[in-house]
Amino acid sequence: MICLNSKGLPLLEELKNLRAVTMEDIRKEELLNNCIDNQKVFDENGKFIPYSTIVNTIEEHKILCEHYSDRQIKKEGNSKGSSDIIQELSGGRTNRLAELKETIGEHNPKALFADGHDDAIMGYSSDGRVIYSVDKIVGTLVERDGMTPDESIEYFNFNIECAYLGEYTPIYVYEE
């Protein structure tokens, strides 16, 4: 079976002429247009004003703008992407949490931790009890365990918050 477009041509032929447009292409076009349309190189009548010994014509200006936009895209491509930054930040948070757990353990070797909720640790009290964020625990139950918000609150209330494990039972803080 061959699919035809509205002109009766095989759809495959039409697809061959398409080119994927990337975010980089869009950014380059934006940079290029901003450079070419720079109002500083045109007088009030829209006539091009030569602005250096190298750039005397509008064509030379366009070439310079293409070069500028290519260089800028390469620069932007060498910078960290948002996923790299997020990964770096989460790695830093993981390290800080590990250090915090170690500090709590040194301060109070009998401190009790809520299994699976290290990301919700806020700190520790003067008597060495671990302090957790209720909001983060509930969020973890929703995201990681697939509970609804109501189910996660109920689970937290009956299975985590109400579990008294002795003198060093964790403290759970509600944030506003």
N, C-alpha and C positions, 0 to 999 in steps of 0.2 A: 504494500500500500504506500502510495506517495501522497504526501500532504501538499496542497497547493495554496498559495497566498491569494489575495484578492485580485491580483493581476493574472492569475492562472499559471504562474511560474512555480516550479518546485520550491518548497520552503527551504530546502537545504541550500539551494543556490543563493537565496537571499541571506541566509545565515553566514555564508562564506565572506560576504562583504562587510559584516559587522565587526567592530573592534571593541574589545572590552575597555571600558573607561574606569580607571582606578581613581582613588582619592588623590593620589599623586598627580595624575593628569589634571584633575579639577583644580588642585592647588597651583600647579604650574600655569594653567590658563589664567587663573585669578591674578597671580603675580605678574604675568606678562601683560595682561590688560591694564593693570594698575600702573605699570611702568610706562607703557606706550601712551596711555591717556593722561600722563602726568601734566597738569596744567602749567607747570613752570617752563615747559618747552614750547608753548604756543602763546602767541600774542593775543590781544583782545579780538582780533579778526579771525582767529583760528589758524594763522600762518605759523609754520614751524620756525623756531628761533635756534640757530646753531649755538651750541653751548660749550664747545671745546674745539681744540684744533683737530681732534679725531672725529668728532660727530658734527658733520656739516649738513647732513640730509636726513629726512625722515626715515629713509631706508637704513641708514647707518644707526639711527636711534633704535629702530626695531631690532636690528642685529644685536646691539648692545643689551637691549631688554631681554632678548632670548638667552643671551649668555648669563645675565644676572639671574633670571628665573631658574635656569639649569643649576647654577651654583647654589642658589638658595634651597632648591629641592634636595641637592646632595647634602647640604649642611643639615637640613631637617631630617633627612634619612639617617644621618649618623647619630642623631640625638636619640635618647631612649624613648621608646614607645610607652604608651600608658600601661600596657600589660607588663612591661619590664619594671616600671616604677611600682605598680601594685605588688608584683612579686617581691621586689626588694623590700617594700614596706612590711609585707606580711612576714617575710623572713626575719626582719628586725624585730617584729612583735613576738614571733616565736622564740627568738633568742632572749628577749626581755622577760617573757613568761617563764622560760627555763631558769633564768637567773633568779627571778622572784621566788619560784618554788624552792630553789636551793637555799635562798636566804631564809625563807620561812622554816625550812627543815633544820637549818643551823640554829635559828632562834628558838624553835620548839620542835624537837624531834618527834613529839607525840601529836603534832598537828594532823588533822584529818582533812582529806581532800575529797571533793565530790567527783567521782569517776566520770570522765568524759566531758568535763566542763572547765578545763584549764583556761580556755579563752575568756571565761567570765571572771577570772580572778582579778580583783581590784587591789588587793594588798593584804595586810594582816593587822590584827589588833595588838595592843600592848601586852596582852597575855598570850599571844602567839596563835590566835585563832584565825583561820583563813577567812577573808571577806570576799563574797561573791556578788556580782550584779545579777539581780533577778531578771532584768530585761534581757541580758545577754543569754542567760540560761534558757529562758522561754524562747528567744529567737533561735537558739541552737536546736531546741526540740522541734520547732516548726521546720527549719531548713534541713537539718541533718536527718531527723527521724520522721519527717513527713506528717507531723501532727497538725491539726488546725490550731489556730490561736487559743480557742476555748479548751481544747483537749490538752494543749501544752501547759496552760495555767493550772488546770485541774491536776494534771500529772505532777507538776512542780509542788503544788500545795500538799498533796497527799503522800507523795513518795520521796520528796527531797527536803522540803522545808520542815515537815513534821517529824522527820527522822532524828530523834535524839540519840546521839552516840556517845554521850558522856561529856566530860568537862571541856573537851576541845572540839565540840561540834561546830562546824562552820557557821559564820554569820552571813545572813542574806540581806542585802540592801536593796530597797525599792528606790528607784530614781524617778524624778519628775522631769 
